[in-house]
Amino acid sequence: MFPYDEASWSAVDGAMFMGWGGSLPGIATFVAAAICVAVLIYGQRTEKAKTAQYDK
């Protein structure tokens, strides 16, 4: 549902997404960054273990 009296995008003058003005965007960004770091650490560990097999 459009939150204005007229159903036109010209009435929109700012950001329109859930959580605007609260802490949700910051929390979501932190969670996404934490997941990215965890994937990078996990990938580095598994690649290191795989290459250790061939360095003998």
C-alpha positions as CSV (number, residue, x, y, z in Angstrom):
1,M,0.0,0.0,0.0
2,F,1.3,3.4,-0.9
3,P,1.7,5.6,2.3
4,Y,0.6,8.9,0.7
5,D,-2.7,10.4,-0.4
6,E,-1.8,10.2,-4.1
7,A,-0.3,7.1,-5.7
8,S,2.6,8.7,-7.4
9,W,6.4,8.4,-7.0
10,S,6.7,12.2,-7.4
11,A,5.3,12.5,-3.8
12,V,8.2,10.5,-2.4
13,D,10.9,12.8,-1.0
14,G,13.2,10.6,1.0
15,A,14.2,7.0,1.7
16,M,11.4,4.4,1.7
17,F,12.2,1.1,3.4
18,M,11.3,-0.6,6.6
19,G,13.4,0.4,9.6
20,W,14.3,3.9,8.3
21,G,15.1,6.2,11.2
22,G,15.7,3.3,13.7
23,S,18.5,0.9,14.5
24,L,17.5,-1.8,12.0
25,P,19.7,-0.6,9.1
26,G,22.8,-0.6,11.4
27,I,22.0,-4.0,12.9
28,A,21.4,-5.5,9.4
29,T,24.7,-4.1,8.2
30,F,26.6,-5.4,11.2
31,V,25.0,-8.9,10.8
32,A,25.9,-8.9,7.1
33,A,29.5,-7.8,7.8
34,A,29.8,-10.5,10.5
35,I,28.6,-13.2,8.1
36,C,31.1,-12.0,5.4
37,V,34.0,-12.1,7.9
38,A,33.0,-15.6,9.1
39,V,32.8,-16.9,5.5
40,L,36.2,-15.4,4.7
41,I,37.8,-17.0,7.8
42,Y,36.2,-20.4,7.1
43,G,37.3,-20.3,3.5
44,Q,40.9,-19.4,4.5
45,R,41.0,-22.3,7.0
46,T,39.7,-24.8,4.5
47,E,42.0,-23.6,1.7
48,K,45.0,-23.7,4.1
49,A,44.1,-27.3,5.1
50,K,43.8,-28.3,1.4
51,T,47.1,-26.8,0.4
52,A,48.9,-28.3,3.4
53,Q,48.3,-31.8,1.9
54,Y,50.4,-30.9,-1.2
55,D,53.2,-29.1,0.7
56,K,54.6,-32.3,2.2
